[in-house]
Amino acid sequence: MRRALELARQAWGRTHPNPMVGAVITEGGKIVAEGFHAKAGEPHAEVMALRALGRRPAAAAVLHVTLEPCCTHGRTPPCVDAILAAGFRTVVVGARDPNPAHAGHGLELLRAKGVAVVEGVLGEECAELNLIFNHWITRGAPLLALKVASTLDGKLTLPAGQGRAITGPAAQAYVHRLRRLFPAIAVSADTALADNPRLTARGDDGETCPVRFVLDRRFKTAGRTGLNLFQDAHRTRTIVVGLGAAAKKSDLAWYEAEGVRVWTLVGDDDSFLQVWAERCAQEHITGVLVEAGPRLASSLLTAGSVDYLYAFVAPRSGDPEAPGWQDGLTIPAGRLRASLVGADALYQGFLR
Ligand SMILES: NC(=O)c1ccc[n+]([C@@H]2O[C@H](COP(=O)([O-])OP(=O)(O)OC[C@H]3O[C@@H](n4cnc5c(N)ncnc54)[C@H](OP(=O)(O)O)[C@@H]3O)[C@@H](O)[C@H]2O)c1
């Protein structure tokens, strides 16, 4: 199962709206074939492993798969049928599929045909791998994750003259992996203007660009030449989100000429974040990582909009003049888990 998880992760961030899934076939305790789901529309992991095997599995072969095999026709035929046709007598499963159309049903079908099913092997890890899919498929809403890089005294900016990078290289690399995982990233207009971020995922395996939202209720970024989000090679992946009532024709024409998309929302200052999330759901954007400054973070938390928190905390102090980011933050004990990423702490978990 550990190997199957590694295989699943080879498609890190590339399977939306589908989950990442890995599969391993063993015979006599030895791995004889491997597969993973590479992207939506392509064969599922179990089928890829069977194809890699290229023959009928031995009578005592075992299939290990990180997620419950599907039992309905989607873009591909049900994997349960392929597993039965291949003659597997034992199937080891990591996590149950939370998709209400599947949830446990695939396992029941296998058991009904006399297949021995072992479930929950590395179950938590297998479920966590697909936190975006799990949320999307059960709620029909994007997983909204808030990411902050905070100092120990709760500031998101450093004192003047100390640069901008609060966390160390390991935490920064981790954020780039998150950017690769999430189909979309969001920043506020103020942060776009102050930091001029690129919001691309950069790492050993090159650069990828998620959908990049600029939350800009009053279109104050209109006419601002020089922003990476508006002029780099990925600018058609940038979407400026503002209120329809604040949209001037000349501003909209400027964005269009830059090749940047615009969403004009029907709502007001208070409903903006909610209406934006609803539009994301309509557009099948399954998850958004919000890299918020202090005021946007507080607004999102106060509105109860944050599903998942990634709070990096660096062992240093921040700008004493800067506002805190934690207004509206309520965390029941035991909800978040802590880990060390380089010299920084990471607290992460579901807030609701
Ligand atoms: N350490 C970190 O993790 C981190 C991350 C990002 C930014 N930062 C730092 O934060 C600083 C910027 O801080 P800031 O407080 O000025 O920016 P901010 O936290 O990004 O918040 C201000 C922006 O958020 C928007 N906003 C606030 N409440 C909103 C709501 N309810 N609905 C829609 N939009 C809302 C505002 O929109 P309107 O313009 O419409 O009012 C404004 O553009 C920069 O120096 C940057 O370096 C740090």
The ligand as an SDF file (V2000), in Angstrom:
LIG
                    3D

 48 52  0  0  0  0  0  0  0  0999 V2000
    2.8610   35.8750    5.3190 N   0  0  0  0  0  0  0  0  0  0  0  0
    1.8540   35.5520    4.5390 C   0  0  0  0  0  0  0  0  0  0  0  0
    1.3750   34.4150    4.5440 O   0  0  0  0  0  0  0  0  0  0  0  0
    1.2880   36.5960    3.6210 C   0  0  0  0  0  0  0  0  0  0  0  0
    0.4240   36.2280    2.5980 C   0  0  0  0  0  0  0  0  0  0  0  0
   -0.1040   37.2190    1.7760 C   0  0  0  0  0  0  0  0  0  0  0  0
    0.2400   38.5420    2.0060 C   0  0  0  0  0  0  0  0  0  0  0  0
    1.0860   38.8530    3.0060 N   0  0  0  0  0  0  0  0  0  0  0  0
    1.4310   40.2460    3.2760 C   0  0  0  0  0  0  0  0  0  0  0  0
    0.2880   40.9440    3.6410 O   0  0  0  0  0  0  0  0  0  0  0  0
    0.4670   42.3060    3.2610 C   0  0  0  0  0  0  0  0  0  0  0  0
   -0.8340   42.8110    2.7390 C   0  0  0  0  0  0  0  0  0  0  0  0
   -1.6950   42.8450    3.8100 O   0  0  0  0  0  0  0  0  0  0  0  0
   -3.0980   43.5190    3.7020 P   0  0  0  0  0  0  0  0  0  0  0  0
   -3.7940   43.3680    5.0120 O   0  0  0  0  0  0  0  0  0  0  0  0
   -2.9320   44.8510    3.0900 O   0  0  0  0  0  0  0  0  0  0  0  0
   -3.7300   42.6280    2.5390 O   0  0  0  0  0  0  0  0  0  0  0  0
   -4.6830   41.4100    2.6510 P   0  0  0  0  0  0  0  0  0  0  0  0
   -4.7540   40.7370    3.9010 O   0  0  0  0  0  0  0  0  0  0  0  0
   -4.3420   40.6400    1.4520 O   0  0  0  0  0  0  0  0  0  0  0  0
   -6.1240   42.0890    2.7070 O   0  0  0  0  0  0  0  0  0  0  0  0
   -6.5330   43.2510    2.0960 C   0  0  0  0  0  0  0  0  0  0  0  0
   -7.2610   42.8600    0.8580 C   0  0  0  0  0  0  0  0  0  0  0  0
   -8.2220   41.8680    1.1660 O   0  0  0  0  0  0  0  0  0  0  0  0
   -9.4320   42.1970    0.5960 C   0  0  0  0  0  0  0  0  0  0  0  0
  -10.5230   41.8290    1.4790 N   0  0  0  0  0  0  0  0  0  0  0  0
  -10.5840   41.9370    2.8020 C   0  0  0  0  0  0  0  0  0  0  0  0
  -11.7690   41.5130    3.2440 N   0  0  0  0  0  0  0  0  0  0  0  0
  -12.4760   41.1080    2.1830 C   0  0  0  0  0  0  0  0  0  0  0  0
  -13.7590   40.5670    2.0000 C   0  0  0  0  0  0  0  0  0  0  0  0
  -14.5830   40.3430    3.0160 N   0  0  0  0  0  0  0  0  0  0  0  0
  -14.1440   40.2760    0.7690 N   0  0  0  0  0  0  0  0  0  0  0  0
  -13.3190   40.5150   -0.2670 C   0  0  0  0  0  0  0  0  0  0  0  0
  -12.0880   41.0190   -0.1670 N   0  0  0  0  0  0  0  0  0  0  0  0
  -11.6760   41.3160    1.0510 C   0  0  0  0  0  0  0  0  0  0  0  0
   -9.4120   43.6850    0.4250 C   0  0  0  0  0  0  0  0  0  0  0  0
  -10.2520   43.9380   -0.6390 O   0  0  0  0  0  0  0  0  0  0  0  0
  -10.7110   45.4120   -1.0440 P   0  0  0  0  0  0  0  0  0  0  0  0
   -9.5400   45.9380   -1.8050 O   0  0  0  0  0  0  0  0  0  0  0  0
  -11.8960   45.1790   -1.8870 O   0  0  0  0  0  0  0  0  0  0  0  0
  -10.9980   46.1260    0.2220 O   0  0  0  0  0  0  0  0  0  0  0  0
   -7.9470   43.9740    0.1630 C   0  0  0  0  0  0  0  0  0  0  0  0
   -7.6160   43.8990   -1.2100 O   0  0  0  0  0  0  0  0  0  0  0  0
    1.5520   42.3470    2.2250 C   0  0  0  0  0  0  0  0  0  0  0  0
    2.6340   43.0530    2.7580 O   0  0  0  0  0  0  0  0  0  0  0  0
    1.9260   40.9250    2.0460 C   0  0  0  0  0  0  0  0  0  0  0  0
    3.3170   40.7430    1.9540 O   0  0  0  0  0  0  0  0  0  0  0  0
    1.6140   37.9170    3.8100 C   0  0  0  0  0  0  0  0  0  0  0  0
  1  2  1  0
  2  3  2  0
  2  4  1  0
  4  5  1  0
  4 48  2  0
  5  6  2  0
  6  7  1  0
  7  8  2  0
  8  9  1  0
  8 48  1  0
  9 10  1  0
  9 46  1  0
 10 11  1  0
 11 12  1  0
 11 44  1  0
 12 13  1  0
 13 14  1  0
 14 15  2  0
 14 16  1  0
 14 17  1  0
 17 18  1  0
 18 19  2  0
 18 20  1  0
 18 21  1  0
 21 22  1  0
 22 23  1  0
 23 24  1  0
 23 42  1  0
 24 25  1  0
 25 26  1  0
 25 36  1  0
 26 27  1  0
 26 35  1  0
 27 28  2  0
 28 29  1  0
 29 30  1  0
 29 35  2  0
 30 31  1  0
 30 32  2  0
 32 33  1  0
 33 34  2  0
 34 35  1  0
 36 37  1  0
 36 42  1  0
 37 38  1  0
 38 39  2  0
 38 40  1  0
 38 41  1  0
 42 43  1  0
 44 45  1  0
 44 46  1  0
 46 47  1  0
M  CHG  2   8   1  16  -1
M  END
$$$$
